[in-house]
Amino acid sequence: MENKNNDLDFDKIGLVTSDFVKVADQLKLACSKIVNNKFSKYPIIVMGRENFNLGSLFIDRDEILGNKWIYYASYLEILFENNIIKNKKEFIAKYKNIDEFCCLLVVFENNSKIIYIPYPED
């Protein structure tokens, strides 16, 4: 998997967000458990169309409301060890509040990008 920092175009962002809203509550719960169980202060959800080993499989394709993406629960330390995240300090400086935003590593067509999507308001 190449880690190109190409911005996701509007079509790709639409695909990501339309699937994200289906599983957002479950992802928020997973992130809070990662923090509360002291695995990491920096949970990251890896989201892609293919299977890959960058965390624990959390939500498989077509598991919740017909979701089309596969979601893995992961965190900074795992992705740093796997050389996906190169600079811990820079990542931590940009990390957003986990109560408001989900940190997603989106893997799409051999590209990857870390984005933050706000959780839908109840």
C-alpha positions as CSV (number, residue, x, y, z in Angstrom):
1,M,0.0,0.0,0.0
2,E,1.4,3.3,-1.0
3,N,0.9,6.2,1.3
4,K,0.3,9.0,-1.2
5,N,-1.1,12.2,0.3
6,N,-3.3,12.9,-2.7
7,D,-6.5,14.6,-1.6
8,L,-9.6,12.5,-2.0
9,D,-11.8,14.0,-4.7
10,F,-15.4,14.8,-4.1
11,D,-16.7,11.5,-5.5
12,K,-14.4,9.5,-3.1
13,I,-15.3,11.7,-0.2
14,G,-18.9,11.0,-0.9
15,L,-18.3,7.3,-1.0
16,V,-16.5,7.5,2.4
17,T,-19.0,9.7,4.2
18,S,-22.1,7.9,2.9
19,D,-20.7,4.6,4.3
20,F,-19.3,6.2,7.4
21,V,-22.7,7.5,8.6
22,K,-24.0,3.9,8.6
23,V,-21.4,2.7,11.1
24,A,-20.5,5.9,12.9
25,D,-22.0,4.9,16.3
26,Q,-20.1,1.6,16.3
27,L,-16.9,3.3,15.3
28,K,-17.2,5.9,18.1
29,L,-17.7,3.1,20.6
30,A,-14.7,1.3,19.3
31,C,-12.5,4.4,19.6
32,S,-13.6,5.1,23.1
33,K,-12.9,1.5,24.1
34,I,-9.4,1.7,22.7
35,V,-8.8,4.8,24.9
36,N,-10.6,3.6,28.0
37,N,-8.8,0.2,27.9
38,K,-5.5,2.1,27.6
39,F,-4.4,0.6,24.3
40,S,-3.7,4.1,23.0
41,K,-4.8,7.7,23.3
42,Y,-4.9,7.9,19.4
43,P,-7.4,5.4,17.9
44,I,-7.5,5.2,14.2
45,I,-10.1,3.4,12.1
46,V,-8.7,1.8,8.9
47,M,-11.3,1.9,6.2
48,G,-10.9,0.1,2.9
49,R,-12.5,-2.1,0.2
50,E,-9.9,-4.9,0.6
51,N,-8.8,-7.0,3.5
52,F,-5.5,-6.0,5.1
53,N,-3.8,-6.6,8.5
54,L,-3.6,-3.2,10.1
55,G,-5.6,-3.7,13.2
56,S,-8.6,-5.9,14.3
57,L,-11.4,-6.5,11.9
58,F,-14.3,-4.5,13.4
59,I,-17.0,-4.2,10.8
60,D,-17.0,-6.4,7.7
61,R,-18.7,-5.4,4.4
62,D,-22.5,-5.7,4.4
63,E,-22.6,-6.1,8.2
64,I,-24.5,-2.9,9.1
65,L,-27.1,-1.3,6.9
66,G,-25.5,-2.5,3.8
67,N,-22.1,-0.9,4.4
68,K,-19.7,-1.3,1.4
69,W,-16.4,-0.8,3.2
70,I,-14.4,-2.9,5.7
71,Y,-13.4,-1.3,9.0
72,Y,-10.5,-2.2,11.2
73,A,-9.9,-0.8,14.7
74,S,-6.4,0.3,15.1
75,Y,-4.3,3.0,16.7
76,L,-1.2,5.2,16.3
77,E,1.3,2.7,17.8
78,I,0.3,-0.1,15.4
79,L,0.4,2.1,12.3
80,F,3.8,3.6,13.4
81,E,5.3,0.1,13.9
82,N,4.1,-0.8,10.4
83,N,5.6,2.3,9.0
84,I,2.3,3.7,7.8
85,I,2.6,6.7,10.0
86,K,6.1,8.1,9.8
87,N,6.1,11.0,12.3
88,K,4.4,10.4,15.6
89,K,4.9,14.0,16.9
90,E,3.3,15.5,13.8
91,F,0.5,13.1,13.9
92,I,-0.3,13.8,17.5
93,A,-0.1,17.5,16.9
94,K,-2.8,17.2,14.2
95,Y,-5.0,14.7,16.1
96,K,-8.6,15.9,16.8
97,N,-10.9,15.4,19.7
98,I,-12.2,11.7,19.6
99,D,-15.5,12.7,21.1
100,E,-16.2,14.8,18.0
101,F,-14.2,13.3,15.2
102,C,-13.3,9.9,13.9
103,C,-9.7,9.5,12.6
104,L,-9.9,7.4,9.5
105,L,-7.1,6.0,7.5
106,V,-8.9,5.6,4.1
107,V,-7.3,3.1,1.8
108,F,-8.6,3.5,-1.8
109,E,-7.1,2.3,-5.1
110,N,-3.6,1.8,-3.8
111,N,-3.6,5.3,-2.1
112,S,-4.1,6.1,1.6
113,K,-5.1,9.2,3.4
114,I,-5.8,10.1,7.0
115,I,-8.9,12.2,7.3
116,Y,-11.1,13.3,10.2
117,I,-14.8,13.0,9.9
118,P,-17.2,14.5,12.5
119,Y,-19.6,12.1,14.1
120,P,-23.2,12.7,13.2
121,E,-25.0,14.6,15.8
122,D,-27.8,12.7,17.6
